[in-house]
C-alpha cells in the first residue's frame, strides 16, 4: 500500500521495516495504485488541482450514469496534436472493450 503512513520518508512503515532488517526493500506499488496516480495526474493536468473531496464532474457523471447508453460506446475524436500517441492507445483500449 502506498499511503503515507507506509511510505513516509522518515517514519513510514517501509522505512522502519528497512531499519529493523538493516537492508533496503524493493518498493513496488500495486497496479491499482499506480493507475490511480496516473489518472490523478491526467485529471489535474486537464482540470487543475482541487482540494475538494468530491469532483463536481464525477458527481454529475454518477447522477446521470443510469441514463447513459453504454451499448453504443465510442471514443470522442482525438485532437490532431495527440494523434501520434493517442490513436494506438485508443485502438488498443477499443480492442479490449470490443473483443469481437
TORDREN-77643 format. One record per residue (C-alpha): x, y, z; residue number from 1. Coordinates in steps of 0.001 Angstrom, whole numbers, plus 524288, in hexadecimal, padded with zeros to 5 digits. Layout:
<sites>
   east  north     up    i
      X      Y      Z  NUM
...
</sites>
This chain:
<sites>
   east  north     up    i
  80000  80000  80000    1
  80579  80D63  7FC81    2
  7FE9A  815A2  806BC    3
  8077C  81F28  80DCF    4
  8077F  8177C  81A8C    5
  80E4A  80C8A  8131D    6
  8170C  81480  80A1E    7
  81A9F  8208B  81212    8
  828F5  8245E  81081    9
  82C29  82454  81F09   10
  82279  81C36  826BA   11
  81ABC  814E4  81C5E   12
  81865  80680  81EB7   13
  82149  802AF  81374   14
  82C78  80B1C  81882   15
  82AFA  80595  82632   16
  82AEF  7F7C3  820CA   17
  83743  7FA9F  818EF   18
  83DDC  7FFCA  8253D   19
  8398A  7F3FD  82D1D   20
  83EA6  7EA73  822D1   21
  84A98  7F2E9  82021   22
  848B8  7F1A1  81174   23
  841CB  7F83D  8060E   24
  83487  7F344  80192   25
  82EE8  7F380  7F3E9   26
  82425  7FDB9  7F335   27
  81A36  7F845  7E9CC   28
  80CB1  7FE4B  7E9DC   29
  80104  7F6BA  7E4F2   30
  7FB9A  7F975  7D76F   31
  7EF0C  7FF0E  7DD19   32
  7F650  809AB  7E46C   33
  7FF67  80C9F  7D90B   34
  7F3A6  80E1B  7CFF5   35
  7ED49  816C8  7DA2E   36
  7F93B  81FB8  7DA61   37
  7F993  8206C  7CB79   38
  7EB0F  8239B  7CAFE   39
  7ECC8  82DF3  7D585   40
  7F7E9  8347D  7CE0A   41
  7F010  83419  7C15F   42
  7E40F  839CD  7C7F2   43
  7EC0A  8449E  7CE60   44
  7F299  8483D  7C188   45
  7E53F  849AD  7BB1C   46
  7DD46  84FDC  7C60B   47
  7E747  85520  7CFBD   48
  7E9D6  85140  7DDCC   49
  7DEA8  8501E  7E745   50
  7DDF2  84E6E  7F5E0   51
  7CF94  84ADE  7F5A0   52
  7CCAD  83CED  7F9F5   53
  7C304  83B3B  7EEBE   54
  7C46A  83FE0  7E0BE   55
  7B876  84688  7DAF0   56
  7BB79  83FF7  7CDF7   57
  7BABF  83266  7D404   58
  7AEBA  835C1  7DC1F   59
  7A7B0  839CA  7CFA7   60
  7AC14  82D5B  7C8C6   61
  7A77E  82501  7D428   62
  79A0F  82B57  7D481   63
  79813  8299D  7C5CD   64
  79E65  81C1C  7C48A   65
  7915E  814CF  7C3C1   66
  78D32  81CE0  7B7F5   67
  799A7  81A54  7B013   68
  798F7  8110D  7A47A   69
  7A487  8082D  7A73E   70
  7A125  7FEA6  79C4E   71
  7A616  807FF  791EB   72
  7B24B  80D71  79853   73
  7BBAD  814B9  78F5E   74
  7C7FB  81C6B  79234   75
  7C715  82AFF  78F5E   76
  7CF6B  83070  7844B   77
  7DDB9  83210  787F6   78
  7E3CB  83F98  78628   79
  7EDCE  83F9C  77B20   80
  7F927  84328  78429   81
  7F721  83683  78BEA   82
  7F455  82D00  780CA   83
  80221  8279F  77F5A   84
  801A3  821FE  78D2B   85
  7F329  8218F  79047   86
  7EE21  81A30  7846B   87
  7F5C6  80D98  78710   88
  7F1CD  80E21  79563   89
  7E37A  81072  79222   90
  7E3D1  80565  7882E   91
  7E972  7FC62  79299   92
  7DEE8  80053  79C66   93
  7D42B  7FEF8  7923A   94
  7D914  7F15E  78EE5   95
  7D866  7ED9A  79D49   96
  7CAC5  7F363  79EEE   97
  7C58C  7ECE9  7928A   98
  7CCED  7E001  790DB   99
  7C3AF  7DB21  785FC  100
</sites>
